[in-house]
Every structure is written in structure tokens, then in C-alpha cells.
Amino acid sequence: MSLTMSDVKEKKDVVVETLFPEIANLYGDHANIRYLKLCMPDARYVEDTLSVEPYFAEQTPDMIYMGPMTERGQELVIEKLKPYRARIEEMIRENVLFLITGNAIEVFWDAIENEDGSRIEGLGLFHYTAKRDMFHRYNSAVMGRFENMTLVGFKSQFTLSYGDNHTEFLYEVTKGDGLNRESRYEGVRRNRFLGTYTIGPILILNPDFALYIQKQLGAAEPHLVYESAMRDAYEERVKQYESTEFVLL
Amino acid sequence: MAKRTARFYAAMFVGKLAYATQRLLGMNATFFPGKLALQICPDFMGQVGRPKNLIGVTGTNGKTTVSNLLVDLLEAEGIRTTNNRKGSNTKAGVACAFLVNATLGGRSKTEWGVIEVDERSSMHIYPFIKPDYVVCTNLFRDSIIRNAHAEYIAGIISAYMQPETKLILNADDLISSGVAPDNPRVYYSISRLPTDTKTCQNIINDCQICPKCAAKLDYDYVRYHQIGKAHCPNCGFASPVPDYEAEVDFKERRMVLTERGDAQVYSLISDSIFNVYNQVAVTTLLREMGMSPDELRDGFSKLHIVDTRYNKTTVNGIDVIDHMAKEHNPVACSVVFDYLSKEPGTKEILFLLDDEKVLENMTWMYDCDYEKLNSPLVKRIVIPGNRAKDQKLRLMMAGIPEEKIVIGMTDEEAPDYLGLDGTEKVFVLHQCYKPDLSHKLHQKIEELIRRRGA
């Protein structure tokens, strides 16, 4: 589903909620919120630790962000969020913006399966299963089309996910892989729930995506801090990716 | 030790032949002979004779320095060691060290061994060589694509540590101090320093929650990243009580190391906190192995840290300094940036932290404290290579003015873009695998300074 500016109510008090930054902060992803703070300094940024009730339990934020974490972290987060499953489902239905990166998306899956077949049940909001292989790390660059823009980024994970996401993917890959080695469809997108295995500062790596997120948040004047340097780095990466044969790292 | 097989003797013979050939050709011969031996006999390390006293050294940062200090101290006492200081710290490098230091029959020629072990290679090394002691210096985020995260590496070390191995652990690091919890262990620590803070001043701290109950940890003090002292207000978990605790006096360049109630004074061999940790780790291990404080003091007085990662020359009053900064290792780079920022004088920096592979993951830059370089004393940063635009953007995100950052040249051209006008220090920050390039550019900078009469 695609939303335009006119669909989004202009707000003065934008609330961006980061879930569990004390553990969901691997691979430079925390820079996404640091960058958003530069572009939207007047928004309110709420951080929920594992030991407090999430802000979303009683209030409705404009955006929920969660980044990648350790495998133990995933289990802690699943346990923490289980009591709020219905509330999260309601927020997705009501078009709250979610940006979920790296293995944080597996928290929302049906399950994470270990090599020995044992399973960690997820929140079950998306019908996918992540399969872990802790001795083989999947490392790759990735490039794909989202709306009318080209997204670039990296993947580095112990899991690949399985399930049919062809009707609710975040972006179609043009180079690299989607949910697994056979998939062309990366991540999930349901209403304004945006989830992707792409790690790192995705907003900094993708200037148009950073603008898109600001528009989704109803920013009066979406803009990019350090735009010129950002676009230079982005265009260089796109050019390099287009001329390079993708291999696993 | 496993029974020696015909394959083992064949591996030993062929490996030694390869070693001799490579040496004749003027090569280092610190990897290939071991690789060959392992190809012929996969259980080579299980069958080769091990030194009677075998020490392993691992950890994200400091393991090379600790290994080198140990070898230097032992060799100063006339003790020859099996070691891999000139070679690789992975399976083949370790196998090579054992091969070279064993007889054709497989018996170890040395009584002592000091083996640096890459954390990720634990599974290929510990079950075979079964060290008597392993020093684990610390565990931090390292290469994202190889090491994932520190908790993963701690899990690997724990899974493959042999139960009889005694661990020498850093009590100030809640991640590495928890490895292999059932093994015998001794903890060392550096007591509170005036520079310690209540909250973490770095971008990343990978131990913010209690390893037992997941409640938010309360830090009594933080030194850097997760290094410090913490306790859990919920379940009572706390940093381990150290068996060896150093009180460090940087001004007097000495430390008082209290070991189980007995205080001993040692001179510091370096004034960097990271090397003091390395010295405390070495002292703890050798005290546990029976070396006396007097022998240690004598040993420390004879050596200094030979830092191949640091090379300084001075031309026309300008210091030209090569400094290794392990790319993809955000903590190691943060440490270098911090050191550089605290050096007095105006400086220019030549950044050689590049990736030749354009697909390489560069997200580590955002875990690294580039903010440390945001100083009026840093006048210019010159960045060649594939990642120059990413580096520039990251530096700008750290608040460094765009006009100080120069990009768009090849490695060889980079020195030409230095200003050298009123500059007191030029740093060449190079990655692990580019010492030759760094050396070449270092020489070019020296020539430029001479030519410009700066």
C-alpha cells in the first residue's frame, strides 16, 4: 500500500518510539534514529527499555523503530512483546508507521527455527519462519526497487526466512537476495509496517528513503541534513553496485 | 594426545619440506606448511607433541600485544617458546607453529608455548592443543560479517574451551569475563581511574543488561564501551571480584598490583590504558604460573612494547606517524581516534581505511566514534579510495566541517593533498593488510615536507 502526503495528517507533536535500544542496536542501525533527530529535531523521541512498559501500550506513537539484536536479545524481546501482540496488530491495522531492521523482523514472524529443529515461537503477526544456521553467516550487499526509488544496503545474518511474501514485500531486489536465496522479494510491508533484513543506517544510505520516512511522519518540510554528501555517497554506491557482479561475502 | 598415525608422519615430513623450501625462497613460511600438514592429516594438531606449558591468548583487542609480551618475557629468561607471533592466528598458522617447533617424530622441541588464537578459530584449535591457560583480554564488536557480535564470539569460546584449561579473565569486561563459566578462572582488574565516568561516552556499549536476569545494569563506573564495573539492581549479579587488582599511577608510571592481599609494585611499560590492561593480564598469568614478582620486574625492565602498528619519524619538526587502525573493528578504530584526538598539536590525517571490494559492508563506521576526530586541532582529513564518500559523510555526521575533508584521489596521490602549513603531526591511519602502502606514503610525505621546506 502506498500513501501520499495528503493521506498523512500534518502533526506538530510527532512521536518516534524506539524499542529496546539497549540491546536492539547492532550494526550501526542506531544511526537511523540519530539521523532522524537531525532532520526532525522537534519530534519527540521515546526510548523503551526492556524493563518499562512500552509507550505504545497506552499511547499511539507516529513511528516505532527497532533494530537488530543478538539471538538472546530476540528471545527477550519476543517475551517482552507477547503480552502486547494484539495491540501491535491493532497498530499495524491502524496504519502506524513501523521501521524494523535486520533480525528484529523475525520477532514478528511465526517462529525462529534452530539447527536442531527446536523452535522459538514469535509474535505470529507475519507467517514466515526464520531458519538459523549459526555456523554459516549470510553476508551480502543488496539492491532493489521501492516505490520509485532504488534502495541499497547490506545483509549480514545467521538466518534465512521462508514463506510467501510476494504480496507484502518491502522491495523487489534487482541484485542480491530477498527473504532467502531463491526469493526476489525482500522484507515485508503491510499497511505502514516496513520490515527489512537490510542492516545499517538505511536512512543515511538511502536519501530518498529518508525523505519518504519524514513524509510518512508528516514532516512539514522534509529535508536531508548533509544532503549533498549523502547523495554523492548514495550515487557512488548505486553506480558501483550496478557494475559489479554480486557474490556472497 | 591422540596416537600418531602414518598420515601424521607424512604430514610432518611434507610440511617440514614445504617449510624448508619456502624459507630457502626467502618467504616467511608461517602458514602454508601448516595448511599442507592439515590437508594431509586433519588431526595433525591432535597428534603433534605439545609443549609442557601451553598458553593460549585470545580476545578482540590486545591479544597480539599480550602474546608478544609473553614471548619476550619468557625468552628474556632464556626460555624458548613455540609461538605464532610471525604468522597467522588461525588453524593453519597454529599448526605451522607446532610443525616448525617439533621433531620429525612429532615431539615438541620446546617446554613452553604461547599461541595467539583468533576467537572465531577456537573450535579448530582448543579441542586439539588443549592449552593449560588461556588469557582472554576482552570481547567487543568486531567484523560484522565474520564475528557478528560479541555474545556470539563468547558462545564459541565457551563451547570449545577444554574443561581443564584455566582462564585468565578481565573482570572489567562483563562479556569476556563470563566465558566458559565452569572452567577454573582467575580475574584481573584495574581499579577506578579519575578519568572513568558514570555513563558510557562511546556510541556502543554491548553490555547494558544483566546477563542473568536482563534488567538494566547499573554501572558504578565506565572506562570505555562496556569496560568498567557494574551490578544488577534486580538480581544482585555484579562484575567479578578480581584476584589481581591494579592501582595505576600514570604520573609515576607504575602500578600497585594486589594479588590476594599481597601488594607488588611494577613499572608501567606503556602509558596507554589498553597496554596497561595487557601488562596486567601478562603479570596475572605469569604469577599464576609461578614466576616471582622480582623476575617479572626484571623482565619488564628489559622490554618495551615493540609496536609494529606504530611508526614515527620527524622531518623538519613535523612528526609523521603511521598508525594501524583495524578497519571493520569499531572499537579498535575508536581507540585510535581517541588517542589521536588527545595528542597535542595541530594535525592532518591520511585515512587509508578503505575496502577494495565495493560490496563490503561499511556499517561499522556508524558504531565507531568518529566524533573523537571533531577537534579544532584536526586541520585536514585526506581520504582516497572506494569508501571515500562514505567516510566523508560519516565524518560530517560527526560534526567535522566539510572543508576539512578532502576526497577524490588515488592512494598514491593522497599525500599531495595534505596542506602541511603549520601542521605539527601527520597521521597515516592504515588498515591491517596495508602496511606496505602506509610505508610508501609515509616516505612520500617525508619527501613532500623536505621539498616544501615546511
Contacts between the chains, C-beta under 8 A, distances in Angstrom:
chain1	res1	chain2	res2	distance
A	22	B	208	4.0
A	22	B	209	5.8
A	22	B	216	6.5
A	23	B	208	6.9
A	23	B	209	6.1
A	25	B	204	7.1
A	26	B	141	7.7
A	26	B	149	5.7
A	27	B	144	5.6
A	27	B	363	5.0
A	27	B	364	7.8
A	27	B	367	7.3
A	28	B	363	3.8
A	28	B	364	6.5
A	28	B	365	6.8
A	28	B	366	3.1
A	28	B	367	5.1
A	29	B	363	7.6
A	29	B	366	7.9
A	30	B	203	7.4
A	30	B	366	7.4
A	31	B	366	3.9
A	31	B	397	7.5
A	34	B	397	7.8
A	35	B	397	7.4
A	38	B	397	8.0
A	49	B	216	5.7
A	50	B	209	6.5
A	50	B	214	5.9
A	50	B	215	7.8
A	50	B	216	7.4
A	51	B	215	5.6
A	51	B	216	5.5
A	70	B	149	5.4
A	70	B	151	4.6
A	70	B	152	7.0
A	71	B	151	7.8
A	71	B	152	7.6
A	72	B	151	6.3
A	76	B	209	7.9
A	76	B	214	5.3
A	134	B	152	7.6
A	137	B	145	6.5
A	137	B	146	7.4
A	137	B	148	6.3
A	139	B	145	4.1
A	139	B	361	6.9
A	140	B	359	7.5
A	141	B	359	4.1
A	141	B	361	7.7
A	154	B	361	4.5
A	154	B	362	7.8
A	154	B	363	6.0
A	156	B	144	5.1
A	156	B	145	5.3
A	156	B	148	7.4
A	156	B	361	6.0
A	158	B	148	7.0
A	199	B	144	7.8
A	199	B	363	6.0
A	200	B	361	7.3
A	200	B	362	7.7
A	200	B	363	3.2
A	200	B	366	6.9
A	201	B	363	6.7
A	201	B	366	5.0
A	204	B	366	7.5
A	204	B	393	7.0
A	204	B	397	7.3
A	226	B	393	6.3
A	226	B	396	5.0
A	226	B	397	6.7
A	229	B	389	7.2
A	229	B	392	5.7
A	229	B	393	4.6
A	229	B	396	5.4
A	229	B	402	7.0
A	230	B	393	5.9
A	232	B	389	5.0
A	232	B	392	7.7
A	232	B	393	7.7
A	233	B	389	4.0
A	233	B	390	5.2
A	233	B	392	7.3
A	233	B	393	4.8
A	236	B	389	4.9
A	237	B	358	8.0
A	237	B	390	7.9
A	240	B	358	4.1
A	240	B	386	7.4
A	241	B	358	7.4
A	241	B	359	7.6
A	244	B	358	5.4
A	244	B	359	6.3
A	246	B	359	6.7
A	247	B	359	7.2
A	249	B	145	5.4
A	249	B	357	7.3
A	249	B	359	6.3
A	249	B	360	6.9
A	249	B	361	7.1
